Amino acid sequence: MPFAHALEAAGHEVTVACADCFRPDVEATGLVALPAGIDWRNDLMTQSFPDAPPPGPARMPWNNALWRYTTARAMVPDLLAIAEGFRLLYDDDHVQLAAESVVYDALYRYCQGQEERP
């Protein structure tokens, strides 16, 4: 949340896309939350994913794959809905782009970081 609050301090409006179960945690920090993706918490993993390995060394690679692939892909339809919401909010393309730019910049920088990793 520190990055989100830094963006707010710089004058940006910040909304956090997260699993709905994290909404109270996000809102408790004063930020706005939009539910996106699979609704699950790590401490309740086996309730959401019965095939999860038991806690221990085998769970870490499984958990990494869950976050990187399953959870990320499940968020795509919700993130597309958010993008469509931006389109519906603004009649002026320039205003829409300005409102969306912080999301684009953050995702672009993240992707650059992924390319730099071995």
N, C-alpha and C positions, 0 to 999 in steps of 0.2 A: 503493500500500500504506500510506502514512501515515495515511489516513483509517481503514482497517481496524484498524491498530494503535492508533489513538486510541480506537476503539470498544472494543477489548480492554482498554485501560488504564482505561476507564470501567466495566469489569465485564461487558461483553457478550461472548457467544460469537460468533465471526465465522467464516463460511465464505464462500469466494469462488467464485462460479459463473463459469467461464471455459472457453475452448477447452481440450481435453485437452492440447494441446502446451504450454500455459502452466503446467500443473500443477507441473512441477519448479521453475519460477521462483517460483510462489506458495508452494510448500512450503518453498523455501529461505529464505523470510522468516519461517518458523515458523507460517504460517497453513494452514488446511485448504482444499483445493480440491475442487470437484465439477465434473466435466466437463459442459459444456452448450453446445449449439449446434454450429456448423460448426467443425471442427478445422483451423485454418489459421493461418499466421504471415504477417505483412506481408512479411517478407524472402523468402518462398517463394510469393508471391501467384500468379504465373503457373503454378505447378504445380497450385494448387488451383482457379484461375480462368483457364483458357487464353484466355478472351475479354477479359481485362484489358488496357487500353491500356498501351503501353510507358511506362516512367518518363518523366515530363515533365508539362507543364501539363494535358494531357488526362486524366491519371490522377487528379488531385485530386478533381474532382467525381464521377468514377466511384467512387473509393474512399470518399468521404463517403456516397454512396448505398448502397454495399455495407455500411458499418457501420450506417447508420441504418435501413435497411430489410431487406436480405437477412439479415445476421447477427443483428439483433435478433429478427426473426420466426422464425429457425431456433432461437433459444433458448427460445421459448415452450413447446414440449412438455416440454423438460427442466425449465424452471422450474415448470411445472404439476406435474411428477413430484415436485419438491422440496416443493412445497406439500402434495401428497398425503402425502408422507413425514412432514411435520409433523403432519398429521391422524392418521396411524397411530401416531406416537410418543406422543401424549398423549391420555389418556382424559378429562382435565379441560379443558374449553374455555377457562377462564381461564388456565390454565398454558400452553396452546397459544398463545393470543393474546399472552401476555407474551413467549414465545419468538420469535414471529414479528414482534413489533412493530417491531424495529429495521429489518427488511427493508421493511416497509410504510412506515415513516417516511422511509427513504432514497428509495424509489421515488416516494412522494408529493412529496417536496421536488424531486426531479429533474423530475417532470412539471410542477410549478409553474414551474420555471426555463424549461422549454420553451415554456410559454404566454407568458412575459415576453419572449421573443425575437421580433424582427420576422419 
